[in-house]
């Protein structure tokens, strides 16, 4: 039986390491801290106004290291008040009238957008006609 030389093992190991993805571009370490070089996450637009029942897509961009300056993937989105608006993958849905902050988190950075949701207009009964309800309206 032939034995493989330690040089062959070392060569294979070196090739595997050279071809791996671990080139220092990891966004989050296992302990949850970030290794992003100085920069910031931005949400665009920073403020929106939508109707209850309407949706709007927010986007994110990392500003800083040109190698990372792009639209980040796997952003975590949350709403500070889900009774006003909810968010999933950047898609904001108006629930009821009010204001809330939508928070995008990525690589240890956070950015927010202010969302104002307008309550639906209330439907009123037909307005009174001339002479109805003893109104002195000209006809």
N, CA, C and O atoms as a DFTB+ gen file, in Angstrom:
556 C
 N C O
     1  1       0.842      -1.174       0.000
     2  2       0.000       0.000       0.000
     3  2       0.889       1.240       0.000
     4  3       1.884       1.308       0.722
     5  1       0.523       2.191      -0.799
     6  2       1.307       3.418      -0.901
     7  2       0.859       4.426       0.143
     8  3      -0.322       4.469       0.488
     9  1       1.745       5.209       0.634
    10  2       1.404       6.293       1.556
    11  2       1.577       7.614       0.829
    12  3       2.434       7.761      -0.042
    13  1       0.741       8.571       1.210
    14  2       0.792       9.887       0.583
    15  2       1.757      10.757       1.374
    16  3       1.732      10.791       2.604
    17  1       2.572      11.429       0.664
    18  2       3.588      12.281       1.267
    19  2       2.948      13.477       1.974
    20  3       1.934      14.000       1.511
    21  1       3.530      13.909       3.084
    22  2       3.017      15.100       3.781
    23  2       3.021      16.340       2.898
    24  3       2.241      17.263       3.130
    25  1       3.875      16.377       1.904
    26  2       3.920      17.526       0.997
    27  2       2.621      17.598       0.181
    28  3       2.119      18.689      -0.091
    29  1       2.080      16.437      -0.207
    30  2       0.825      16.418      -0.953
    31  2      -0.307      16.942      -0.078
    32  3      -1.130      17.731      -0.540
    33  1      -0.355      16.510       1.183
    34  2      -1.384      17.022       2.113
    35  2      -1.272      18.529       2.263
    36  3      -2.285      19.229       2.229
    37  1      -0.076      19.033       2.425
    38  2       0.131      20.468       2.609
    39  2      -0.290      21.234       1.360
    40  3      -0.879      22.310       1.463
    41  1       0.005      20.692       0.188
    42  2      -0.367      21.345      -1.066
    43  2      -1.879      21.403      -1.223
    44  3      -2.422      22.443      -1.596
    45  1      -2.568      20.296      -0.942
    46  2      -4.030      20.259      -1.044
    47  2      -4.641      21.241      -0.047
    48  3      -5.567      21.972      -0.397
    49  1      -4.148      21.268       1.169
    50  2      -4.665      22.191       2.181
    51  2      -4.457      23.641       1.749
    52  3      -5.349      24.471       1.922
    53  1      -3.290      23.950       1.190
    54  2      -3.021      25.317       0.738
    55  2      -3.960      25.716      -0.392
    56  3      -4.434      26.851      -0.425
    57  1      -4.238      24.797      -1.322
    58  2      -5.166      25.091      -2.414
    59  2      -6.581      25.320      -1.905
    60  3      -7.268      26.228      -2.372
    61  1      -7.021      24.506      -0.954
    62  2      -8.357      24.676      -0.397
    63  2      -8.492      26.021       0.308
    64  3      -9.504      26.704       0.153
    65  1      -7.489      26.401       1.073
    66  2      -7.534      27.691       1.763
    67  2      -7.517      28.845       0.775
    68  3      -8.210      29.843       0.972
    69  1      -6.730      28.716      -0.286
    70  2      -6.643      29.786      -1.276
    71  2      -7.962      29.977      -2.016
    72  3      -8.258      31.086      -2.462
    73  1      -8.751      28.932      -2.154
    74  2     -10.011      29.006      -2.895
    75  2     -11.215      29.262      -2.014
    76  3     -12.334      29.336      -2.522
    77  1     -11.027      29.398      -0.727
    78  2     -12.177      29.580       0.165
    79  2     -12.691      31.005       0.089
    80  3     -12.013      31.897      -0.419
    81  1     -13.910      31.210       0.604
    82  2     -14.539      32.537       0.606
    83  2     -14.079      33.408       1.761
    84  3     -14.411      34.593       1.783
    85  1     -13.352      32.894       2.695
    86  2     -13.007      33.654       3.897
    87  2     -11.854      34.603       3.626
    88  3     -10.732      34.390       4.085
    89  1     -12.151      35.665       2.863
    90  2     -11.129      36.642       2.503
    91  2     -11.273      37.930       3.299
    92  3     -10.749      38.968       2.894
    93  1     -11.974      37.876       4.422
    94  2     -12.101      39.061       5.258
    95  2     -13.299      39.928       4.929
    96  3     -13.398      41.040       5.448
    97  1     -14.210      39.469       4.093
    98  2     -15.380      40.280       3.766
    99  2     -16.617      39.846       4.539
   100  3     -17.726      40.265       4.210
   101  1     -16.446      39.016       5.559
   102  2     -17.588      38.628       6.376
   103  2     -18.207      39.876       6.965
   104  3     -17.497      40.800       7.362
   105  1     -19.530      39.908       7.023
   106  2     -20.223      41.073       7.539
   107  2     -20.419      40.992       9.044
   108  3     -20.257      41.994       9.741
   109  1     -20.761      39.831       9.550
   110  2     -21.011      39.689      10.975
   111  2     -20.222      38.504      11.506
   112  3     -20.236      37.421      10.921
   113  1     -19.541      38.720      12.608
   114  2     -18.798      37.639      13.260
   115  2     -19.772      36.760      14.033
   116  3     -20.906      37.163      14.290
   117  1     -19.328      35.554      14.404
   118  2     -20.222      34.678      15.170
   119  2     -20.722      35.297      16.479
   120  3     -21.802      34.945      16.953
   121  1     -19.946      36.220      17.070
   122  2     -20.392      36.833      18.326
   123  2     -21.363      37.991      18.086
   124  3     -21.787      38.649      19.037
   125  1     -21.720      38.246      16.816
   126  2     -22.698      39.281      16.507
   127  2     -22.102      40.646      16.243
   128  3     -22.828      41.553      15.836
   129  1     -20.809      40.830      16.459
   130  2     -20.201      42.126      16.201
   131  2     -19.859      42.244      14.719
   132  3     -19.800      41.246      14.001
   133  1     -19.639      43.455      14.284
   134  2     -19.393      43.714      12.876
   135  2     -17.918      43.930      12.613
   136  3     -17.184      44.421      13.470
   137  1     -17.493      43.558      11.419
   138  2     -16.131      43.888      11.024
   139  2     -16.160      44.826       9.822
   140  3     -15.204      44.871       9.047
   141  1     -17.257      45.580       9.662
   142  2     -17.335      46.540       8.579
   143  2     -16.375      47.678       8.863
   144  3     -16.364      48.220       9.968
   145  1     -15.573      48.044       7.882
   146  2     -14.728      49.223       8.089
   147  2     -15.628      50.450       8.147
   148  3     -16.762      50.402       7.673
   149  1     -15.146      51.542       8.716
   150  2     -15.952      52.748       8.897
   151  2     -16.886      53.025       7.736
   152  3     -16.480      52.955       6.576
   153  1     -18.091      53.329       8.032
   154  2     -19.107      53.589       7.022
   155  2     -20.456      53.567       7.690
   156  3     -20.555      53.462       8.913
   157  1     -21.491      53.665       6.892
   158  2     -22.816      53.664       7.491
   159  2     -23.830      53.049       6.533
   160  3     -23.625      52.994       5.321
   161  1     -24.912      52.597       7.112
   162  2     -26.026      52.053       6.367
   163  2     -27.040      53.170       6.184
   164  3     -27.280      53.939       7.115
   165  1     -27.636      53.275       5.012
   166  2     -28.638      54.298       4.741
   167  2     -29.915      53.641       4.241
   168  3     -29.873      52.665       3.491
   169  1     -31.071      54.195       4.671
   170  2     -32.368      53.760       4.163
   171  2     -32.894      54.889       3.289
   172  3     -32.799      56.065       3.641
   173  1     -33.443      54.515       2.159
   174  2     -33.958      55.516       1.248
   175  2     -35.381      55.162       0.844
   176  3     -35.663      54.009       0.517
   177  1     -36.275      56.136       0.862
   178  2     -36.127      57.485       1.391
   179  2     -36.142      57.476       2.918
   180  3     -36.544      56.491       3.537
   181  1     -35.707      58.566       3.510
   182  2     -35.615      58.658       4.966
   183  2     -36.975      58.870       5.619
   184  3     -37.137      58.610       6.811
   185  1     -37.956      59.341       4.847
   186  2     -39.307      59.556       5.371
   187  2     -40.309      59.337       4.242
   188  3     -40.087      59.755       3.106
   189  1     -41.411      58.677       4.572
   190  2     -42.478      58.463       3.594
   191  2     -43.829      58.687       4.246
   192  3     -43.965      58.629       5.468
   193  1     -44.828      58.945       3.407
   194  2     -46.215      59.071       3.861
   195  2     -47.050      58.179       2.951
   196  3     -47.034      58.338       1.731
   197  1     -47.773      57.247       3.544
   198  2     -48.616      56.332       2.775
   199  2     -49.994      56.263       3.405
   200  3     -50.186      56.663       4.554
   201  1     -50.945      55.756       2.648
   202  2     -52.300      55.543       3.142
   203  2     -52.370      54.194       3.852
   204  3     -51.572      53.297       3.580
   205  1     -53.309      54.062       4.741
   206  2     -53.579      52.767       5.356
   207  2     -53.949      51.794       4.241
   208  3     -54.782      52.115       3.393
   209  1     -53.338      50.609       4.233
   210  2     -53.590      49.618       3.192
   211  2     -52.638      49.712       2.017
   212  3     -52.603      48.806       1.184
   213  1     -51.863      50.789       1.927
   214  2     -50.920      50.979       0.831
   215  2     -49.565      50.384       1.198
   216  3     -49.259      50.233       2.380
   217  1     -48.748      50.045       0.198
   218  2     -47.394      49.542       0.432
   219  2     -46.377      50.434      -0.258
   220  3     -46.691      51.158      -1.204
   221  1     -45.143      50.363       0.243
   222  2     -44.040      51.137      -0.342
   223  2     -42.750      50.387      -0.060
   224  3     -42.563      49.875       1.043
   225  1     -41.852      50.314      -1.046
   226  2     -40.580      49.597      -0.886
   227  2     -39.469      50.568      -0.492
   228  3     -39.181      51.524      -1.212
   229  1     -38.844      50.306       0.670
   230  2     -37.660      51.045       1.099
   231  2     -36.423      50.296       0.596
   232  3     -36.455      49.077       0.432
   233  1     -35.341      51.027       0.356
   234  2     -34.090      50.391      -0.055
   235  2     -32.975      50.797       0.893
   236  3     -33.067      51.815       1.578
   237  1     -31.920      49.990       0.924
   238  2     -30.773      50.292       1.772
   239  2     -29.524      50.388       0.903
   240  3     -29.457      49.830      -0.192
   241  1     -28.552      51.105       1.419
   242  2     -27.256      51.224       0.752
   243  2     -26.202      51.412       1.827
   244  3     -26.392      52.168       2.779
   245  1     -25.077      50.707       1.659
   246  2     -23.952      50.875       2.567
   247  2     -23.020      51.912       1.962
   248  3     -22.611      51.792       0.807
   249  1     -22.688      52.926       2.743
   250  2     -21.776      53.988       2.307
   251  2     -20.506      53.852       3.128
   252  3     -20.550      53.894       4.357
   253  1     -19.391      53.691       2.465
   254  2     -18.114      53.539       3.171
   255  2     -17.105      52.898       2.262
   256  3     -16.776      53.452       1.214
   257  1     -16.607      51.746       2.636
   258  2     -15.620      51.014       1.863
   259  2     -16.164      50.760       0.458
   260  3     -17.208      50.124       0.314
   261  1     -15.473      51.248      -0.591
   262  2     -15.964      51.054      -1.959
   263  2     -16.171      49.587      -2.334
   264  3     -17.013      49.284      -3.179
   265  1     -15.430      48.685      -1.730
   266  2     -15.599      47.260      -2.030
   267  2     -16.945      46.750      -1.514
   268  3     -17.466      45.758      -2.024
   269  1     -17.511      47.418      -0.509
   270  2     -18.785      46.991       0.066
   271  2     -19.929      47.916      -0.308
   272  3     -21.080      47.631       0.021
   273  1     -19.637      49.028      -0.994
   274  2     -20.665      50.017      -1.321
   275  2     -21.638      49.430      -2.336
   276  3     -21.376      49.423      -3.539
   277  1     -22.723      48.957      -1.846
   278  2     -23.743      48.350      -2.695
   279  2     -25.030      48.266      -1.905
   280  3     -25.125      48.761      -0.782
   281  1     -26.011      47.634      -2.506
   282  2     -27.247      47.368      -1.779
   283  2     -27.031      46.071      -1.012
   284  3     -26.950      45.002      -1.618
   285  1     -26.937      46.148       0.301
   286  2     -26.672      44.934       1.078
   287  2     -27.833      43.946       1.022
   288  3     -29.002      44.328       0.971
   289  1     -27.477      42.687       1.034
   290  2     -28.507      41.655       1.113
   291  2     -28.670      41.256       2.571
   292  3     -27.937      41.751       3.427
   293  1     -29.575      40.409       2.860
   294  2     -29.898      39.890       4.196
   295  2     -30.013      40.978       5.268
   296  3     -29.517      40.814       6.382
   297  1     -30.667      42.085       4.925
   298  2     -30.941      43.155       5.887
   299  2     -32.104      42.715       6.767
   300  3     -33.086      42.165       6.269
   301  1     -32.000      42.951       8.064
   302  2     -33.097      42.656       8.998
   303  2     -33.932      43.929       9.143
   304  3     -33.399      44.995       9.451
   305  1     -35.228      43.811       8.923
   306  2     -36.146      44.954       8.989
   307  2     -37.097      44.790      10.171
   308  3     -37.600      43.695      10.419
   309  1     -37.344      45.883      10.902
   310  2     -38.314      45.865      11.992
   311  2     -39.087      47.184      12.010
   312  3     -38.610      48.211      11.526
   313  1     -40.282      47.130      12.576
   314  2     -41.109      48.323      12.760
   315  2     -41.204      48.593      14.247
   316  3     -41.403      47.670      15.037
   317  1     -41.061      49.866      14.640
   318  2     -41.174      50.191      16.063
   319  2     -42.622      50.122      16.537
   320  3     -42.869      50.032      17.740
   321  1     -43.584      50.163      15.616
   322  2     -44.996      50.052      15.994
   323  2     -45.748      49.330      14.871
   324  3     -46.188      49.953      13.905
   325  1     -45.886      48.021      15.012
   326  2     -46.534      47.203      13.987
   327  2     -48.025      47.485      13.863
   328  3     -48.646      47.052      12.893
   329  1     -48.623      48.203      14.828
   330  2     -50.034      48.557      14.682
   331  2     -50.202      49.707      13.693
   332  3     -51.310      49.950      13.215
   333  1     -49.120      50.416      13.380
   334  2     -49.154      51.515      12.405
   335  2     -48.682      51.023      11.039
   336  3     -49.341      51.266      10.028
   337  1     -47.532      50.327      11.009
   338  2     -47.002      49.802       9.747
   339  2     -46.158      48.578      10.032
   340  3     -45.495      48.488      11.065
   341  1     -46.190      47.636       9.104
   342  2     -45.340      46.448       9.188
   343  2     -44.326      46.515       8.051
   344  3     -44.498      47.276       7.099
   345  1     -43.268      45.710       8.158
   346  2     -42.245      45.699       7.113
   347  2     -41.720      44.283       6.939
   348  3     -41.520      43.556       7.912
   349  1     -41.500      43.905       5.687
   350  2     -40.926      42.610       5.348
   351  2     -40.051      42.793       4.118
   352  3     -40.535      43.181       3.054
   353  1     -38.769      42.515       4.265
   354  2     -37.801      42.661       3.159
   355  2     -37.842      44.060       2.553
   356  3     -37.668      44.221       1.345
   357  1     -38.072      45.071       3.385
   358  2     -38.101      46.452       2.921
   359  2     -39.450      46.929       2.417
   360  3     -39.614      48.117       2.141
   361  1     -40.429      46.028       2.290
   362  2     -41.762      46.410       1.829
   363  2     -42.602      46.819       3.037
   364  3     -42.948      45.991       3.879
   365  1     -42.919      48.105       3.102
   366  2     -43.689      48.663       4.222
   367  2     -45.167      48.613       3.865
   368  3     -45.557      48.983       2.757
   369  1     -45.988      48.155       4.803
   370  2     -47.440      48.099       4.616
   371  2     -48.109      48.958       5.677
   372  3     -47.908      48.739       6.872
   373  1     -48.906      49.935       5.250
   374  2     -49.639      50.788       6.183
   375  2     -50.784      50.019       6.816
   376  3     -51.570      49.380       6.116
   377  1     -50.881      50.077       8.150
   378  2     -51.929      49.351       8.874
   379  2     -52.997      50.318       9.366
   380  3     -54.179      50.136       9.076
   381  1     -52.592      51.345      10.106
   382  2     -53.540      52.332      10.623
   383  2     -52.823      53.663      10.798
   384  3     -51.594      53.732      10.775
   385  1     -53.614      54.720      10.974
   386  2     -53.058      56.057      11.070
   387  2     -52.068      56.216      12.218
   388  3     -52.291      55.714      13.320
   389  1     -50.966      56.924      11.946
   390  2     -49.955      57.195      12.963
   391  2     -48.568      57.257      12.353
   392  3     -48.404      57.278      11.134
   393  1     -47.569      57.288      13.235
   394  2     -46.171      57.311      12.795
   395  2     -45.402      56.189      13.453
   396  3     -45.681      55.811      14.591
   397  1     -44.425      55.657      12.723
   398  2     -43.536      54.627      13.252
   399  2     -42.182      54.755      12.590
   400  3     -42.044      55.377      11.537
   401  1     -41.200      54.170      13.209
   402  2     -39.863      54.124      12.624
   403  2     -39.616      52.717      12.116
   404  3     -39.859      51.736      12.819
   405  1     -39.132      52.632      10.891
   406  2     -38.721      51.362      10.308
   407  2     -37.205      51.305      10.436
   408  3     -36.503      52.222      10.010
   409  1     -36.702      50.214      11.029
   410  2     -35.275      50.073      11.289
   411  2     -34.708      48.967      10.404
   412  3     -35.231      47.853      10.363
   413  1     -33.624      49.300       9.696
   414  2     -32.884      48.325       8.896
   415  2     -31.575      48.042       9.624
   416  3     -30.862      48.974       9.997
   417  1     -31.251      46.761       9.832
   418  2     -30.011      46.374      10.507
   419  2     -29.206      45.474       9.584
   420  3     -29.743      44.554       8.966
   421  1     -27.884      45.758       9.497
   422  2     -27.015      44.972       8.632
   423  2     -25.574      45.148       9.088
   424  3     -25.085      46.270       9.217
   425  1     -24.908      44.040       9.329
   426  2     -23.492      44.082       9.669
   427  2     -23.164      44.932      10.879
   428  3     -22.099      45.547      10.926
   429  1     -24.047      44.981      11.851
   430  2     -23.802      45.784      13.047
   431  2     -24.195      47.242      12.892
   432  3     -24.104      48.000      13.858
   433  1     -24.632      47.663      11.705
   434  2     -25.070      49.037      11.470
   435  2     -26.587      49.075      11.419
   436  3     -27.235      48.089      11.068
   437  1     -27.150      50.236      11.776
   438  2     -28.595      50.424      11.704
   439  2     -28.909      51.749      11.045
   440  3     -28.143      52.708      11.146
   441  1     -30.045      51.793      10.368
   442  2     -30.551      53.024       9.773
   443  2     -32.068      53.006       9.910
   444  3     -32.676      51.938       9.978
   445  1     -32.679      54.187       9.951
   446  2     -34.129      54.254      10.140
   447  2     -34.794      55.126       9.078
   448  3     -34.162      55.973       8.447
   449  1     -36.065      54.890       8.912
   450  2     -36.916      55.733       8.071
   451  2     -38.180      56.029       8.869
   452  3     -38.716      55.150       9.543
   453  1     -38.648      57.248       8.792
   454  2     -39.881      57.644       9.465
   455  2     -41.043      57.393       8.511
   456  3     -41.044      57.872       7.377
   457  1     -42.031      56.639       8.983
   458  2     -43.193      56.313       8.164
   459  2     -44.434      56.920       8.804
   460  3     -44.736      56.665       9.970
   461  1     -45.144      57.723       8.029
   462  2     -46.416      58.289       8.464
   463  2     -47.508      57.590       7.666
   464  3     -47.491      57.584       6.435
   465  1     -48.456      57.003       8.387
   466  2     -49.570      56.321       7.739
   467  2     -50.819      57.162       7.964
   468  3     -51.173      57.486       9.097
   469  1     -51.477      57.504       6.868
   470  2     -52.711      58.285       6.944
   471  2     -53.882      57.335       7.103
   472  3     -54.005      56.354       6.371
   473  1     -54.730      57.632       8.055
   474  2     -55.912      56.795       8.296
   475  2     -56.851      56.903       7.103
   476  3     -56.884      57.933       6.430
   477  1     -57.604      55.860       6.841
   478  2     -58.547      55.928       5.724
   479  2     -59.610      56.986       5.989
   480  3     -60.002      57.229       7.131
   481  1     -60.063      57.605       4.911
   482  2     -61.122      58.604       5.047
   483  2     -62.414      57.920       5.450
   484  3     -62.741      56.843       4.952
   485  1     -63.139      58.547       6.348
   486  2     -64.423      57.986       6.773
   487  2     -65.485      58.346       5.747
   488  3     -65.537      59.470       5.249
   489  1     -66.312      57.391       5.448
   490  2     -67.410      57.642       4.517
   491  2     -68.568      58.257       5.292
   492  3     -68.949      57.782       6.362
   493  1     -69.111      59.316       4.727
   494  2     -70.251      59.997       5.350
   495  2     -71.499      59.709       4.533
   496  3     -71.446      59.363       3.353
   497  1     -72.624      59.868       5.217
   498  2     -73.882      59.725       4.495
   499  2     -74.020      60.879       3.522
   500  3     -73.276      61.857       3.585
   501  1     -74.968      60.753       2.637
   502  2     -75.227      61.781       1.643
   503  2     -75.522      63.109       2.344
   504  3     -76.239      63.134       3.344
   505  1     -74.976      64.206       1.826
   506  2     -75.249      65.507       2.450
   507  2     -76.717      65.878       2.270
   508  3     -77.355      65.421       1.322
   509  1     -77.263      66.699       3.168
   510  2     -78.678      67.079       3.052
   511  2     -78.928      67.904       1.796
   512  3     -78.078      68.681       1.362
   513  1     -80.100      67.719       1.230
   514  2     -80.506      68.489       0.061
   515  2     -81.249      69.732       0.510
   516  3     -81.559      69.893       1.691
   517  1     -81.531      70.606      -0.437
   518  2     -82.242      71.844      -0.120
   519  2     -83.564      71.539       0.584
   520  3     -84.322      70.677       0.142
   521  1     -83.830      72.234       1.654
   522  2     -85.086      72.095       2.349
   523  2     -85.147      70.920       3.303
   524  3     -86.078      70.837       4.105
   525  1     -84.186      70.006       3.246
   526  2     -84.192      68.863       4.173
   527  2     -83.663      69.316       5.526
   528  3     -82.847      70.232       5.613
   529  1     -84.114      68.696       6.522
   530  2     -83.686      68.913       7.903
   531  2     -83.787      70.380       8.300
   532  3     -82.991      70.874       9.099
   533  1     -84.784      71.079       7.728
   534  2     -85.082      72.473       8.058
   535  2     -83.868      73.377       7.892
   536  3     -83.672      74.310       8.670
   537  1     -83.060      73.102       6.884
   538  2     -81.919      73.981       6.586
   539  2     -82.410      75.091       5.666
   540  3     -83.193      74.849       4.748
   541  1     -81.963      76.256       5.910
   542  2     -82.354      77.384       5.073
   543  2     -81.303      77.575       3.971
   544  3     -80.580      78.571       3.922
   545  1     -81.259      76.579       3.101
   546  2     -80.302      76.644       2.008
   547  2     -81.038      77.104       0.751
   548  3     -82.159      76.668       0.490
   549  1     -80.417      77.971      -0.014
   550  2     -81.062      78.344      -1.280
   551  2     -81.076      77.170      -2.225
   552  3     -80.099      76.430      -2.335
   553  1     -82.195      77.004      -2.908
   554  2     -82.320      75.893      -3.866
   555  2     -82.193      76.383      -5.267
   556  3     -82.271      75.593      -6.207
